[in-house]
Every structure is written in structure tokens, then in C-alpha cells.
Amino acid sequence: MVEPSPFTYVCGYMNRYRNTIRFLTEAGVDVLVVTPGPGMTAPGIDFSAACEQPAEFHGARVVQAFSFGLPWYLSLPLSFGLSPRIYKEVKAFKPDIIHCSSPGIMWLAALIYSRLLKAPLVYSYHTHVPEYMPRYAMTLFISAMWAIIRFFHAAAHLTLVTSGVMAAELAAQEAPPAHAIEVWKKGVCSDTFHPRFRSQAMRERLSGGKPDAPILLSVGRLGNEKNLKFLKGILERIPGARLAFVGDGPAREELKQYFMNTATVFTGMLHGEELSTAYASADIFVMPSETETLGFVVLEAMASGVPVVAVRAGGIPDILTKQGETGYLYQSGDVEEAAGQVAQLIEHPELRARIGTAAREEVSLWDWRAATLHLLHVQYPLAIAAAALYYCRSAGGERGTGGTTVDMPALAA
């Protein structure tokens, strides 16, 4: 149960779910996907492109749930996934496990269906909403958001997170306790993202006709939570550099105004080989977002042989573990440090090449098939064992608390 859709809505975890579904079905697993489909629209908002789901994906059947947008983020298609029609589909499928993205609206349906069907429940935590909320003037609701997260994740039999940093933060909030949390292994396709895609024509496009200038690249959703305005300070400190934004989102027009009269290009959305070419054709990938639970774009840039300069926040330090060898991290808010790291890479092409090569070698160790098989053979069985204990205790009249009373290391052993 995934929202927004990993098939039509461009989001950070799109590649993770697509590859997970692909390699689960390849391993002989039957997969049913419930995700937002057509639904309510709003003036000026077109959900059509984000809601036309495929009937199947790599052999997995796709069920579309009625969708809607949040009042403050209308362009994000979400769904309750809670209806007699959806429940009938899930019940007929007889799931051995229910896996739901989190936080979201669909997690309520996942919880209800898991209890009705006595199926193990896994939530995978992707979007660090408490960190986003101050950027949308919702600071007063952070405590309430944590309470909601605690409630749902305490009810799960296993919580998956995308980095050790996020595991520690959720555990500190007891959302859920540390023993009920597992890190979902990262992955990237190093054939899809590869230095061989470097292109002079794409450099022309990314640089606005100045292909010999140093090109800084940012890829991802254009939203206020991504801290993209920080990049203007870097650009102003690097004479002659060009900045390219690849992606789209609700803050696009605001960002265009903010970067007006600077050497900045907005390409809009790019897909497939065009996206691979954009990565490989840049000189430096810059990542200012402080709210990433992982940061797949960092992995994709590294696989493309492009050095990364990123903020030391969220799950990114779990990727860039060798400062100055596979990339650079700067302290949050320190534009001078960030600009200095970018300038060093621009001024020393041999350093840029060495770090790009080392970065690619680093991510070549991470493979989607291996990550999915670990999920299937190690992490899902943990949830299944925890659920068996929970439902056994519930049947015996003991009070259960999801997976929070299970010794996960012992089960794994």
C-alpha cells in the first residue's frame, strides 16, 4: 500500500518501490499494489498524469484507490485506501504480509486490514514530516504529528527506515522502540546511472548555452521543504558557475522568481536516459535538503561519477561516509563551507575526477536485487514472527502491542 503512487508520481522513493516490486515478483512472490488512482480535483490542479496507474507492473496487479490532495499540498495525490471494494480485493488476495508506506493517509487502512485479516503489518518510514512542518508554518502541530507516528508504528509488527540516522531518531521518540526498527537497505542501478551518458549537448542545455562553465546540478521535487534557496548563496560565491534544477513541484514559480537574474536553468522533469544524461553531464551535484530520510538522488549522482556536496543532515551521512574521498558534507546553514567545497572541486579537475570515480565504486556495492532479497528473507520474516506472537497473545487474552514486545535480534538469529 503505497502513496503517492510510485508509478506515476515522481517522488524520492519511486525507484525503491519499483525495484522492490520488480525483484519480489522475480523471486516468485505474488504482489498486489494498492495506490492512489483517479479522484478529487481542485481548481488549477491536474491529477490526471499522477493518477493514471498501470493495470500491472512487472507482474504485480495494481488496484487504484480514490485520491485527493491535502489543502496545503493539493498537487500530492493521497488516498485513504479504505473502502469495501479495496478491502474485498485485499481479503481475496490473502496476503502473507501488508507493507505500507509511512507517514501517510493510507496507513489507517493498512492497520485495519492487517487486524481484520490477522496479517503481519510493516510500515516503511520515508518522509520525515516533523522536519517538514516548520517550512509550512505548522510548528505547533509537531508534537501531535509525533504522537500520531508513535501510535501507528507501535501498532506495526516491524518498522523499516532508510538510514541509521532515522532509526535513531524514531527510537528516541519511541516511534517505535529501537528493537522494532530495521534499516531497509539502500540500492541504486549503476547501469541506469553511469558516466558514459555524459553529453556535450546536455551540458549546453543545463548551462543555458555555456557548456564550458562549471555546472552545478540539483535533482528532485521543487518544494519549500527541500531548502533549495540555499543554493543561491553558493552560486553567488562561485564566479562563472551555472546551476541547473531538474524536476518540478509546487515551489517552481517561487524559485524562478528567487533565482531571477542568476545563472540558473530550470529544465522541468526529465526521465529515463535523459535524466541519466543530465546527471552524468554535470560537474558537481549539490544537495541542500535537510529533511531527506535517505536521498536517492545522491546515490544516482554518485553512480554517475559526479562528486556530491551535501548538507550533513538526515540520512545523507549514511551515504557519504568518507569525507573528502567519496564526497563532501557541510554543516547545516554554513554557506561558506559549502561554497568552499564546491570551489575546491571546480579548481582541481583531478580531485573532481578522483572523487567521482571513488563515489561510483562505493555505490556499485549496493544493488536493488540484494536489498530486496534481504527484505524478503530476513526482514519480512521478522514481521511475520512478531505478528504470530502478537496474535497468539491476543487470542490468549493477553494484551498485545504489535511488534514492540518482540526480541528482534533473537528472532533474526
C-alpha positions, 0 to 999 in steps of 0.5 A: 500500500503505497502513496503517492503512487510510485508509478506515476508520481515522481517522488524520492522513493519511486525507484525503491518501490519499483525495484522492490516490486520488480525483484519480489515478483522475480523471486516468485512472490505474488504482489498486489499494489494498492495506490492512489488512482483517479479522484478529487480535483481542485481548481488549477490542479491536474491529477490526471498524469499522477493518477493514471496507474498501470493495470500491472507492473512487472507482474504485480496487479495494481488496484487504484484507490480514490485520491485527493490532495491535502489543502496545503499540498493539493498537487500530492495525490493521497488516498485513504485506501479504505473502502469495501471494494479495496478491502474485498480485493485485499481479503481475496488476495490473502496476503502473507504480509501488508507493507505500507508506506509511512507517514501517510493517509493510507496507513489507517487502512493498512492497520485495519486490514492487517487486524481484520485479516490477522496479517503481519503489518510493516510500515516503511518510514520515508518522509520525515514530516516533523522536519517538514512542518516548520517550512509550512508554518505548522510548528505547533502541530509537531508534537501531535504529528509525533504522537500520531507516528508513535501510535501507528508504528507501535501498532506495526509488527516491524518498522523499516527506515532508510538510514541509521540516522532515522532509526535513531531518531524514531527510537528516541521518540519511541516511534517505535522502540529501537528493537522494532526498527530495521534499516531497509537497505539502500540500492541504486542501478549503476547501469541506469546511472553511469558516466558514459551518458555524459553529453556535450549537448546536455551540458549546453542545455543545463548551462543555458548555452555555456557548456564550458562553465562549471555546472552545478546540478540539483535533482528532485521535487521543487518544494519549500521543504527541500531548502533549495534557496540555499543554493543561491548563496553558493552560486553567488560565491562561485564566479562563472558557475551555472546551476541547473534544477531538474524536476518540478513541484509546487515551489517552481514559480517561487524559485524562478522568481528567487533565482531571477537574474542568476545563472540558473536553468530550470529544465522541468522533469526529465526521465529515463536516459535523459535524466541519466544524461543530465546527471552524468553531464554535470560537474558537481551535484549539490544537495541542500535538503535537510529533511531527506530520510535517505536521498536517492538522488545522491546515490544516482549522482554518485553512480554517475561519477559526479562528486556530491556536496551535501548538507550533513543532515538526515540520512545523507551521512549514511551515504557519504561516509568518507569525507573528502574521498567519496564526497563532501558534507557541510554543516547545516546553514554554513554557506561558506563551507559549502561554497568552499567545497564546491570551489575546491572541486571546480579548481582541481579537475583531478580531485573532481575526477578522483572523487567521482570515480571513488563515489561510483565504486562505493555505490556499485556495492549496493544493488536493488536485487540484494536489498530486496532479497534481504527484505524478503528473507530476513526482514519480512520474516521478522514481521511475520514472527512478531505478528504470530506472537502478537496474535497468539497473545491476543487470542490468549487474552493477553494484551498485545502491542504489535511488534514492540514486545518482540526480541528482534535480534533473537528472532533474526538469529 
